[in-house]
Amino acid sequence: MVDYHAANNQSSTGGVQTYMEQENDWDRDMLLDPAWERQQRKTFTAWCNSHLRKSGTQIENIEEDFRDGLKLMLLLEVIAGERLPKPERGKMRVHKINNVNKALDFIASKGVKLVSIGAEEIVDGNAKMTLGMIWTIILRFAIQDISVEETSAKEGLLLWCQRKTAPYKNVNVQNFHISWKDGLAFNALIHRHRPDLIDYDSLRKDDPVTNLNNAFEVAEKHLDIPKMLDAEDIVNTARPDEKAIMTYVSSFYHAFSGAQKAETAANRICKVLAVNQENEQMMEDYEKLASELLEWIRRTIPWLENRTQEKTVNDMQAKQEDFRDYRCVHKPPKVQEKCQLEISFNTLQTKLRLSNRPAFMPSEGRMVSDINGAWHTLEGAEKGYEEWILSEIRRLERLEHLAEKFHQKAAIHESWTDGKEAMLTQKDYETSTLSEVKALLRKHEAFESDLAAHQDRVEQIAAIAQELNELDYYDSASVNGRCQKICDQWDVLGTLTQNRKESLERTEKQLESIDELYLEYAKRAAPFNNWMEGAMEDLQDMFIVHNIEEIQGLITAHEQFKSTLAEANKEREAIQAIQAEVHKIAQSNGIKLSGANPYTTITPASIDSKWKKAMDMVPLRDNALQDELNKQNSNDTLRAKFATQANTVGAYIQAKMEEIGRISIEMNGTLEDQLTHLKEYQKTIMSYMPEINTLEGYHQLIQEALIFDNQYTSYTMEHLRVGWEQLLTTIARTINEVENQILTRDAKGISQEQLYEYRASFNHFDKDHSGALQAEEFKACLISLGYDVENDKGDSEFARIMGIVDPNGSGAVTFQAFIDFMSRETTDTDTADQVIASFKILAADKPFITAEELRRELPPDQAEYCIARMAPYTGPNAIPGALDYMSFSTALYGESDL
């Protein structure tokens, strides 16, 4: 008899697993219920044949066909997968006993202690002993290794059945006999794993024969489980044989355990593929956003580099307004996109590291550094464009002022030269008396003085025209034409003046009479008249100033001019006295004056008229200068407002940047607390935006007032804009770093205490609080954590670790890279070998897999994902449509290209 309490086997971990205690169905007197014996014969025979058919044979009578030991040895070789000693082929009893002993020895070698079963009983065809031996084999090779939730053998098989049938109505598996009589438990097992084969809801508890036949037939047809019992064998027995039922149910367990492994493998592959698909989507989103941002920068830079000059100040101010619209409306969203792009890139890299994938390398020209470089170029072009607009406005203001001044001086000169050519070409001296000739000569001398005095104005007109040409004045052609006409006329006047002088001097020898008083009047009146014209011209001169010092300089010059008016008035009175003396002498001597002064056309009335005009212009000039002084005082007030606000904003930005730097290296509370604190801190910073807008308003008023300097502050609006953008970007980047730390902690199962320990170690060796460890600092940190990186062998280990945490060779290790390394050292992640092993299970141990198998085992979208990316398999035993899952799995982890 078999001792079912003593059958033991060594487990894979070296411990001893004890066979489940068997009920003593065969008593010591070898009595067995006939119904149970029939059930065992049928079940055990079918179970043996399910294995023997793999070798092309079977048995008909269980006690007869095993008597010579040959099929018994063959059965053990099939189910154990090992070779037994060579059987003896003789027909004698001793040969049969030897063969059976070889089989029994093999069973004993597997840790099974056979009690009361000898080779002679088997050779003699003892049915009870033969059934006991087969049951021992079934226990050892079909039931013993079943393990479910730390239970094994019979208890493990029973727990598995209970777990699988728990959701089904009218099924309550408590044992391996009467719990199976109505057939519902068999059907529930099949339906749980293959719902397409069983319509469970159509089964009735009161029709056990139909239920059992349905389960047995479906199992034989679709699951390759031979029919081991008839329905009547179970139904017509008050208590079905437990061993027969266990044997039958174990076949279901082994049939479905492969499906369970396939399901687990499929789940692992689905998980890996889902991570890969999500990462690919993030890569596509990054590439799209990076391309759009770079395209916007590419379109914007040529506009900022356009230096097409305008003709007027108003046209340039329109360009300035367009630029201000770009700054306030179009650029801010792009700043946000750039910040979001950096955050997406960092998050993607963190996810790739956590899933043990290679780092994401954007396509050429779309790296974050490329975008930062393009952004830097954009800001350089932006600054250059703003400076150019301001310089162009200044240039055009200067041009308009010079053009106005040119036309004013040209008009005065042309008015003066009008009729001069006719005067110089007349022959009046040929019919004049000596006194008249002398008068003509003196008059001509006075004209020469006047001509010389006008030389400065002609030179000024030419100089202004030259400056307009150098500043590229748009109407230079008309200016040059008018200037050339004036210069040509001036040359003609010089020639005519010289010719007339020579004619008068020839005539002078014949005429000696001259009126000295007229001559003196003419000589003094001409320069005084020219001085008055120059004074009136200066009083009407336009001016442009940009600060209080310049307008005060003009006011001082004007006051100096006014201080000379008393002396000028004395000169006017002296000139008028000469004319009065002429009339007095004429009256005293009874001389009848022939008319106007022959030496000059300047009359006392014209001098008085011009003097009055000049005096009327003085208060007008006073008012104009005072208005400009008031304007400059207003501009200075605006400078002070901007400076006060700018100094406040600049100090705020600097303070917040320093606070963020301190927060990023401190460990106050959990990561979630830090994240909440940072987001609240971000809201506080964003609430400061109205102060920035106020400063922008002051800046716009300054630009509209054409104020180009500010002595009250060193800050510029451009500097503060850049600082504000850097502040917003820094707080967003710090928040993203904490989010990535949370992602790393949750994905790797790192505790809060471990994160504190990592941060404390990192901060301890980060002596300069830069947020990164240099190579020597990182090495000291590793030594403090127990890594052996000091000797020659340690140098190579340290180089390997640096290659992981600093793949770009920058020489510095960030805190995120430090956490990734520590989490990789302490946690487990999916590997390429694990994925290959999973695919191998789905492929039934083949070195390739088919599209049909992928579609059967994986969800549709992930199955098609694999089919589209797997290369055809070309190795040994390849079949049409075979796919290479090994190269595909290694490609998922960056070991080769898809």
DRENVOLO-95004 format. One record per residue (C-alpha): x negated, y negated, z. Coordinates in pm, whole numbers, plus 32768, in hexadecimal, padded with zeros to 4 digits. Example, Ala and Ser with C-alpha at 12.3 -4.5 7.8 and 13.67 -1.06 7.14 Angstrom:
7B3281C2830C;7AA9806A82CA;
//
This chain:
800080008000;7F997E957FCA;7F3B7DC680F9;7FDA7C7B8090;7F527BCE81C7;7DE57C07816D;7DC87B958003;7CD87A688007;7C14799F7F05;7B0078957F07;7B84773B7E9C;7AC7764A7DB7;7A5375807EE8;79C176AB7F97;7ADA76D98093;7BA3781B80B0;7D0F78168044;7DEA792680D7;7EF479D18009;80527984807D;80D97A868165;81A97B8180A6;82E67C228120;82B57D91815E;839B7E038046;82EE7F518030;82F27FE8818C;81E780C4820E;82AE81F18196;829E81618033;841681298024;849380227F2B;85F47FB77ED3;864580547D7F;86DF7F137CF7;85AD7E4D7D5E;84CB7F587CC5;85827F397B78;85657DC17B81;83F07DD47BD2;83B07ED47ABE;845D7DFA79BC;83C47CB27A35;82627D357A69;82687DEC7917;82D67CAE7861;81D17BE2791F;80BA7CD778C2;81287CDF7756;812A7B607745;7FB17B76777E;7F607CBF76CC;7FFE7C457589;7EE17B4B7572;7E057C7D7532;7EFF7D1E7446;7F8A7E29752F;80967E647638;811D7F65772D;826580207733;825880D77882;819E801C7990;8133814C7A5F;80D582237931;802481277851;7F2E80B87960;7ECB821B79CD;7D90823078F4;7D2180D27969;7CDC80557806;7E057F6577E4;7DDD7F067953;7C757E94790D;7CEA7DE377CF;7DFE7D2E7892;7D007CB17992;7C117C397881;7D2B7B7177DC;7DB57AC97915;7C5D7A8A79B7;7BA67A297877;7A7D7B0378DA;79DF7C407859;79FC7D7B792E;79037E9B7924;79217F7977F2;7A3B80777825;7A0A81EE7804;7AC1828276D8;7ADC83E77755;7C2984927797;7BC4853E78D3;7C5384D97A24;7AFF84657A9E;7AE683767978;7C3C82E379C6;7BE982BF7B38;7AA382107AE1;7B58811979FC;7C6280CF7B04;7B51809F7C0B;7AA27FA67B27;7BE87EE47B15;7C1E7EFA7C8E;7AB67E8D7CCF;7AEA7D5F7BEE;7C277D037CB1;7B687D267DF7;7A517C467D6C;7B527B2F7D4D;7B887B2F7EC7;7CAF7C1E7ECF;7CA57D2C7FDB;7D607E627F60;7DF07F378078;7E798097803F;7E5980787EC3;7D65816C7E2C;7D0A81CC7CCB;7D99832B7CF9;7EFB82A47D3B;7EEC81D37BFF;7E6782F47B2D;7F7483D37BBD;807F82D87B4B;80F882777CA7;81FF81717C4F;81FE80C57DA3;8085809F7DA9;8079802E7C40;81827F237C80;80C77EB67DBA;7F837E987CF6;80297DC97BE1;80CB7CE77CE8;7F737CB27D81;7EEE7C4D7C2A;80157B5F7BF4;7FDC7AC47D4C;7E697A927D0A;7E717A107BA5;7FCA79737B7A;803A78F57CCF;7F0F78C47DB5;7E8277907CFC;7FCD76D67CF9;7FA0759E7DCE;80A2748C7E10;806C73797F13;7F7374407FE8;8045757F7FDA;7FE176AB7F0A;804D78027E8E;81B378597EEC;81F477197FB3;815A76457E9E;823076F17D93;836976C87E69;831C75557EA9;82E4751F7D33;843975BA7CE7;84E174E47DF0;844073A57D6C;84A273EE7C04;860C74587C4B;865D735A7D5B;8722726C7C74;880973827BF3;896073C87C81;89B475267D06;883F757A7D1D;879F75B47E72;866276857E5B;860A770F7FB4;857378627F57;851E79467E37;86517A2A7E42;87B879B47E73;876878457E18;873D78BE7CAF;886C79A47C8B;895378A67BE0;8849784F7AD7;886A76D47B0A;870D76B77BA2;866E77577A6A;8730766A7986;86D8753B7A5F;8563758B7A43;857A759978C7;8655746078AF;856A739A7993;844773D178A4;84FC74027757;865273567768;8678738B75F3;869875057624;87AA75157730;89037472774B;8905748778C4;8A5273D778FA;8B0574E97836;8A9675FE7929;8B8176897A36;8B17770F7B85;8C2178207B74;8B8F78B57A32;8A3679337AA1;8A0B7A347987;8A367928787A;8950783D7938;883E79447962;885079BF77FB;88437858777C;870A7809784A;8659795477F0;86A47935767C;863877C67667;84F778147728;84A579397641;84F4787D7500;846377237549;837277477670;82C978927616;8336792C7764;839A7A997729;84E57B1277B3;84827BC678F2;85DD7C137984;87407C3F790B;884E7B63799C;89037C937A22;87CC7CFF7AE4;87EA7BC07BB3;89617B927BC3;89B27CF97C22;88B97CFB7D42;89177C697E93;87B57BE97EC5;86D77BE07D8B;85737C597DB2;849E7B377E2B;83637BAD7D7A;84147BCF7C2D;84A97A707C4F;835979DC7CBC;82AC7A7F7B93;83B479F77AA3;83AD78977B3F;822E788C7B3B;823F78B579C2;8318777C79B3;821E76C47A92;80F6771B79B2;81BC76C77877;8213756E78FA;80CB751F79AC;802C74E77858;813E73EF7807;80FB73417952;7F8B732278FB;7FE9729B77A5;80D371A17847;7FBF71307934;7ECD71157815;7FCB70557747;80096F67786A;7E946F28788E;7E746EDF7718;7FA96DFE7721;7F136D3C7842;7DC76D11778C;7E726CB27646;7F5B6BBE76F4;7E306B0C778E;7D836B09763C;7EB66A817589;7EE5696E768B;7D76690D766E;7D8D690674F3;7EBE68227508;7E00673675F0;7CDB673A74FB;7DC566E273DA;7E6465CB74A7;7D0B654274FF;7C97654D7395;7DD5649C7321;7DC463887428;7C4D635973F2;7C8063407276;7D996243729C;7CCF616D7390;7B96617872B5;7C6A61237182;7CFB5FF5723A;7B9C5F86729A;7B265FBD7133;7C425EE370AE;7C165DD671B8;7A9B5D9F71A3;7A9E5D1B7037;7BAD5C22709D;7AD55BAC71C2;79A25B9970E1;7A535AC86FD8;79B059726FCD;7A8258CD6EBD;7A7357586F04;7BA8567A6F0C;7BC355126E97;7C7054766FC2;7C77548D713D;7DE754F17133;7D96561D7057;7C8556917146;7D6A56607272;7E65574671C4;7D52584F71B4;7D0C58127324;7E7C58507371;7E72599772AB;7D3F5A007374;7DED59AB74BC;7F175A80744E;7E295BA17405;7D8D5B7D7560;7ED55B717620;7FBA5C52754F;7EFA5D477472;7DC35D9B753C;7E545DF17699;7F0D5F2D761D;7DCB5FA2757A;7D0F5F7176C3;7E1160577764;7DEC61557649;7C7361567674;7C96619277EA;7D9462AA77AF;7CAB634776AF;7B91635E77AE;7C8063F278B1;7D0264F777B8;7B9F65547756;7B33658478C2;7C6D664F7914;7C38672F77E5;7ACC676E7841;7B3467C779A4;7C3B68BF7927;7B3D695C783A;7A4469867956;7B4D6A197A3A;7BB76B16792F;7A4A6B7178E9;7A5E6ADF778A;79496A1D76D6;795168A376F2;7A1E67E775EE;794D673874E6;7A206640741F;79E6662772AA;78C8654D7234;78F763E07284;7A1264197380;794E644D74C1;79A5636D75E8;784C62D075BC;789F628B744C;79E561E374B1;792E611775BE;782C60B274B9;793B604973C2;79EC5F8F74DC;78A85EDC7535;78805E7773C7;79E85DFB73C7;79AF5D2474FB;786D5C9B7465;79295C3D7327;7A3F5BAC73FF;794E5ACE74BF;78A05A5F737E;79EF5A0D72DA;7A6059367401;791658797406;792B5845728E;7A8E57B972A7;7A2356C073B2;78EF565672ED;79C1563171B2;7ABC55547269;799D547A72E1;7908546E7182;7A53541070E1;7A93530671E9;793B527971A0;798052867028;7ACE51D37044;7A3150C8711D;790D5098702A;79F450936EFA;7ACE4F886F9C;799A4EC06FF8;790B4EE36E97;7A464E646DEF;7A654D456EE6;79004CCC6EAD;791E4D046D35;7A5B4C346D2A;79B34B186DEA;78844B266D04;79544B306BC7;7A1F4A0C6C47;78DA494B6C81;7845499C6B2A;798349416A72;792C481F6981;77BA481C69D8;774C488F6880;7815477667D8;777F467668C5;761B46EA6881;764746E76709;76DF458A66DF;7610446D663C;7695434B670F;753A42C16754;750A426365E8;7603414465FF;75D040E96770;751A3FC46802;73D83FE668C4;748F3FE26A0B;758240DF6989;746341BC6914;73B7419A6A5F;750241F16B00;7520431E6A1B;73C1438B6A7D;7408436C6BEE;754F441E6BBA;749445316B0E;739F454B6C2C;74C6456B6D19;7553467E6C37;740A47366C48;741D47296DC3;757D47AF6DB3;750D48BB6CBC;73F649246DA5;74EA49306EC7;75CC4A1B6DFF;74A84B066DBA;74E54BB36F0B;764F4BF76EB0;75EE4C926D63;74ED4D6F6E12;75F54DD66F13;76E84E2F6DFB;75DD4F056D51;757D4FAC6E9B;76E750016EEA;771750926D8D;75DC51656DBD;765A51EA6F0C;77AB52416E73;76F653096D69;762153BE6E6E;775A54166F37;780154A06DFB;792053A66DEE;7A30542C6D0B;7A5B52DD6C4F;78E6529D6C26;791052616AAF;79E751276AD8;790650AB6BF2;77CD50DD6B1E;7872502C69F7;78D14EFE6AC4;777C4EF26B6C;76CA4F066A1F;779F4DEA6994;77474D0E6AC0;75D24D5C6A9F;75D24D186929;76894BD0695E;75924B796A71;746E4BAA6983;751B4ACC6882;755549BD6986;73E449C969E6;7378499E687D;74714884683C;740A47D5697F;729E47DB691B;72EE475867BB;73C34636683B;72BB45D76939;71B545C06829;729B44E76755;72E643FB6873;717743DC68D1;7123437A676A;723342726778;71D141FD68D5;709B414D684A;71834065678F;727B402F68A7;71FF3FC669FF;732E3F436AA5;73BE402C6BAB;74A640126CCE;73E640956DFD;751240996EDC;75D841726DF2;74AC42546DD9;7487426E6F53;75FB42B26F75;75ED43C06E70;74BC44686F0B;755744757067;76BA44BD6FFC;766045EB6F25;75B846C07035;76BB46557133;77CF46B57042;772448067009;770348377181;787847F771AA;78CA48EF7099;77E649EE713E;788749A77291;79E449D37202;79744B127159;78E94B9672A6;7A264B31735D;7AF44BFA7263;7A014D21725E;7A9D4E7472B9;7A024F4373CD;7A0B50B07449;7998510D75A7;79A35252766C;795F51E777D1;796B50C278C0;77F950707898;782150347722;794E4F4C7746;78A54E917861;777B4E5E777A;785F4DC17673;79034CE6777B;77AC4C6F77F2;77444C1C768C;788B4B60765A;78524A997797;76F54A417721;778D49C975D7;788648EF7690;776948547759;76D647CC760F;7818471E75A4;77C845DC7663;767C45B975AC;7724460A7461;782C450374A3;7717440274D9;768844647385;77DF443E72E6;780542E37382;76A642857309;76FB42F171A4;7841422E71B3;777A41017235;76A1410B70FA;77D640EF701F;78533FD270FE;77063F2270D9;77273F386F5C;78773E8A6F68;77F23D87705F;76C73D336F80;77AA3D226E4E;78973C366EFF;777A3B696F8A;76D93B406E34;78163B326D6B;77BD3C746CB6;78D63D236C00;78B13E976C22;78E63F516AE2;799040786B8C;792541B56C3B;77C941FB6CB7;7700424E6B82;762443466C3C;7726442B6CD0;788C44986CB1;78AA44BC6E28;798743A86EAB;79B543367011;7B1C43A96FF7;7AB1450A6F92;79BC451570B3;7ACB44A971A9;7BBE45A37111;7ACC46C5712F;7A6C4658728B;7BDB465A72F2;7C0B47B57259;7AD848367311;7B5147A7745A;7CA848477424;7C00499973EB;7B4349937535;7C7249DC761B;7CEB4AE37523;7B984B8B7540;7BAF4B6E76BC;7CFF4C2376BA;7C864D3675CE;7B544D7B76A6;7C284D7C77E4;7D214E727749;7C034F5A76EC;7B754F3A784E;7CC84FA178D9;7CD150C977E9;7B78513D7854;7BD9511C79C4;7D0751FB797A;7C2552F578C8;7B3D52F679F3;7C6353437AD8;7CC1546679F2;7B5854E47A03;7B6954DD7B7E;7CB355A17B83;7C2A56A97A9B;7AE456BE7B64;7B9D56E97CB1;7C7858007C25;7B5358A17B6B;7A7558A67CA0;7B9159467D69;7BDB5A4D7C5E;7A695A987C29;7A2F5ACF7D9D;7B685BAB7DAF;7AF65C877C8E;79985CAC7D24;7A245D057E7B;7B155E087DED;7A035EA87D18;792D5ED07E53;7A555F5F7F17;7A9C605F7E06;792D60C47E10;794861037F88;7A9261BE7F6C;7A0662AA7E60;78FA63327F4D;79C2633A8095;7A8B64668113;7BBC63DB81C3;7CD864D981D6;7D3765E880DD;7D0F65C27F66;7E85657D7F4E;7E5E646D8059;7D3A63DA7F98;7E0463E67E54;7F2E633C7EFB;7E4762337F91;7DA261F37E3F;7EF161D17D8C;7F6B60DC7E96;7E2060267E6F;7E5C601F7CF7;7FB65F857D2E;7F185E7B7E0F;7E1F5E247CFD;7F335E177BF3;7FF75D287CD4;7ED65C337CA5;7F2D5C167B31;7FF25ACB7B60;7EAB5A277BD4;7E055A9C7A8E;7F2B5A1179C7;7F0D58C47A81;7D9D58B77A23;7DF6590878B9;7EE957E278C0;7DD856F6793A;7CEF5780782F;7DEF573F771E;7E1F55D77796;7CA455A77791;7C8B5629762E;7DAF555075BD;7D015424765A;7BC354807597;7AF4549E76D6;79B455597688;78F2555577D0;793655707945;7831550F7A45;790655857B6A;78E956FD7B30;780157FC7A95;792658DF7A37;79B458E678D7;7B0559737878;7A5A5A7F77A8;79855AED78D1;7AB65B0579B4;7B825BC278AF;7A6F5CC5788E;7A515CDF7A0A;7BCB5D0E7A30;7BD15E1D7923;7AAA5ECB79CA;7B605EBC7B1C;7C9C5F5C7A8A;7BCE606479D2;7AFE60B67B0A;7C2C60EE7BEE;7CD561C37AE0;7B96628F7AB2;7B7462C07C2E;7CDE633A7C43;7C9A642C7B25;7B6764B47BD9;7C3665007D13;7D4665A27C3C;7C3D667E7B98;7BB966DC7CF2;7D1B67467D55;7D3A680A7C11;7BEC68B47C59;7C4C68FE7DC3;7D9F69967D65;7D1A6A5C7C3C;7BF06AE77CFB;7C966B157E4D;7BA36A2C7EFE;7C0F69C2805A;7C1A685A80D2;7B0068A981C8;7A25692880AC;7A6467EA7FE6;7A07671B8119;78CB67E98140;787367BB7FD0;78B566447FE4;77ED66228129;76C466DD8092;76DA66117F53;76F264C1800A;75D5651E80F7;74E065497FD8;756E64297F07;7485632F7FAD;74C8620B7EC2;764662467EC4;7644624E7D48;774663667D37;764B64577C96;752565297D13;73D565157C67;7323665F7C23;7252665A7D63;737F65F07E36;7450670B7DA1;733768047DE3;7327679A7F51;74A267BF7F65;749069257EDA;738169807FD8;746168FF80EF;757869E2806E;74956B158077;741F6B2D7F0E;72B76BA37EDC;72336AA77DDD;70DA6A4F7E6F;6FE16B547DED;6F8B6BB07C84;70B86C927C69;718C6B817D06;71186A897BFC;71AC6B617AE9;72EC6B8C7BB5;72FE6A147BEB;72CD69DA7A75;73ED6ACC7A31;74D16A187B26;747468C27A94;74D16948793C;762E699079C6;766D684B7A86;75B467637996;75DB67F97836;758566AD7791;7436668F7848;7481653878DB;73C2658D7A19;74EA653D7AFD;75FD661A7B92;775865857BC9;783765EE7CEB;793066907BF9;781967637B5D;77A467BD7CBF;790468327D21;792868F97BDB;77DF69AB7C21;783469FB7D8B;79916A767D2F;79016B4E7C19;78106BE57D15;79256C3F7E0B;7A536C9D7D31;7AA76D8A7C18;7B236D297ABC;7B8D6DE07986;7A6A6E4F78AD;7A436EBF7747;7A05702677BF;7B4E7026787D;7C0D6FAC774C;7B6170B57672;7BC271C1776F;7D2C71467765;7D37715575E8;7C9E72B275F7;7DC0732876D0;7EBD729A75D9;7E00734474BB;7E04749A7568;7C86749C758B;7C5074567416;7B3B735D73B9;7C40729D72EF;7DAC7237730B;7EC3720F720D;7FB770F371D5;80D571DE7228;803D722D737D;800970BB73C7;81717065736D;81EF71847445;8122712D757C;810B6FAE7576;820B6E927561;824B6E2973F4;81916CDD73F8;805A6D6B74A2;805E6EA373C8;805E6DCB728E;7F506CF07329;7E6B6E23734B;7EC06EAF71F1;7E6E6D61714C;7D186D4E71F7;7C9E6EB77205;7BA96F2070F6;7BE0706B703F;7B3A719370EA;7A2A7234700F;798C73287106;79A774A2711E;7B00754770EF;7B8F74047062;7CF074186FD0;7DAE73206EF3;7E2371F76FC0;7D2F723B70DE;7CCD70FF71A3;7B8C70BE7268;7BF9705E73C9;7A9370657459;7A0B6F3E738F;7B526E8473CC;7B306EB17547;79C76E3C7551;7A246D0F747A;7B256CA47580;7A006C717670;791E6BBB757C;78326CDF752F;787A6CC573B9;79486BF372CA;7AAF6C587271;
//
